[in-house]
Amino acid sequence: MMVARLRTADSSSRDARLLGQLEGLAERLGVRVSYETIAEDGPRTGALGTWRGERLLLVDRRLPISARLGVLRRELGRLDLERVYISPALREFLARAIEG
């Protein structure tokens, strides 16, 4: 039981660090990440777009962290990532979105 809790804690802290890295990458790419409640009548994930001249990535705040990671990976993976430094581990994480 204790081992399972430790794995969960390790996983959630790893996911939180990864989310922070993705948010930092978005900022370096000129994309503002905003966590909002998205209306119930459509898919509740998030999307990248432009609003009032600003690049904005909306993510549904009700999503668990694993789903937030998926949204950021999917949307940032569509951008030109060659002009910014990305750690090898983060680049590999993003590449899985492009391949899949």
C-alpha positions as CSV (number, residue, x, y, z in Angstrom):
1,M,0.0,0.0,0.0
2,M,2.8,2.4,0.9
3,V,4.7,1.6,-2.4
4,A,1.5,2.4,-4.4
5,R,1.2,5.8,-2.7
6,L,4.8,6.6,-3.3
7,R,4.5,5.7,-7.0
8,T,1.4,7.9,-7.2
9,A,3.2,10.8,-5.5
10,D,6.2,10.4,-7.8
11,S,4.0,10.3,-10.8
12,S,2.0,13.3,-9.9
13,S,5.1,15.4,-9.0
14,R,6.7,14.3,-12.3
15,D,3.5,15.3,-14.2
16,A,3.4,18.7,-12.4
17,R,7.0,19.3,-13.4
18,L,6.3,18.4,-17.0
19,L,3.2,20.6,-17.0
20,G,5.4,23.5,-15.8
21,Q,8.0,22.8,-18.5
22,L,5.2,22.8,-21.2
23,E,3.8,26.1,-19.8
24,G,7.3,27.6,-19.9
25,L,7.8,26.4,-23.5
26,A,4.4,27.9,-24.5
27,E,5.6,31.2,-23.0
28,R,8.9,31.1,-24.9
29,L,6.8,30.5,-28.1
30,G,4.6,33.5,-27.4
31,V,1.6,31.5,-26.4
32,R,-0.4,32.3,-23.3
33,V,-1.8,29.3,-21.5
34,S,-5.1,29.9,-19.8
35,Y,-7.1,27.5,-17.7
36,E,-10.8,28.2,-18.1
37,T,-14.1,26.3,-17.7
38,I,-15.1,25.3,-21.2
39,A,-18.8,25.0,-22.0
40,E,-20.4,21.6,-21.6
41,D,-21.9,21.4,-25.2
42,G,-18.7,20.4,-26.9
43,P,-15.5,18.5,-26.3
44,R,-14.0,19.6,-23.0
45,T,-10.3,19.7,-23.7
46,G,-8.8,22.8,-25.1
47,A,-7.3,24.4,-28.2
48,L,-4.8,26.8,-29.5
49,G,-6.0,29.9,-31.3
50,T,-5.7,33.7,-31.7
51,W,-7.8,36.1,-29.7
52,R,-7.4,39.8,-30.0
53,G,-4.1,39.4,-31.7
54,E,-2.7,37.1,-28.9
55,R,-1.8,33.5,-29.3
56,L,-3.8,31.7,-26.6
57,L,-4.0,28.1,-25.6
58,L,-7.2,27.4,-23.6
59,V,-7.3,24.4,-21.5
60,D,-10.4,23.2,-19.5
61,R,-9.6,23.7,-15.9
62,R,-11.7,20.7,-14.9
63,L,-9.3,18.3,-16.7
64,P,-7.0,16.1,-14.6
65,I,-3.3,16.9,-14.9
66,S,-2.7,13.9,-17.3
67,A,-5.3,15.3,-19.7
68,R,-3.9,18.8,-19.4
69,L,-0.5,17.4,-20.4
70,G,-2.2,15.8,-23.4
71,V,-3.8,19.0,-24.6
72,L,-0.5,21.0,-24.2
73,R,1.5,18.3,-25.9
74,R,-1.0,18.1,-28.8
75,E,-1.3,21.8,-29.4
76,L,2.4,22.8,-28.8
77,G,3.5,19.8,-30.9
78,R,1.8,21.5,-33.9
79,L,4.1,24.6,-33.7
80,D,7.5,25.2,-35.1
81,L,9.7,24.1,-32.2
82,E,13.1,24.4,-34.0
83,R,13.7,28.0,-32.9
84,V,13.7,27.4,-29.1
85,Y,15.8,25.2,-26.9
86,I,13.8,22.2,-25.6
87,S,15.4,19.6,-23.3
88,P,15.8,16.2,-24.9
89,A,13.3,14.6,-22.5
90,L,10.6,17.3,-23.3
91,R,11.4,17.1,-27.0
92,E,10.8,13.3,-26.9
93,F,7.5,13.8,-25.0
94,L,6.4,16.3,-27.7
95,A,7.5,14.0,-30.5
96,R,5.1,11.3,-29.3
97,A,2.3,13.7,-30.0
98,I,3.5,14.4,-33.6
99,E,4.0,10.7,-34.3
100,G,0.7,9.5,-32.7
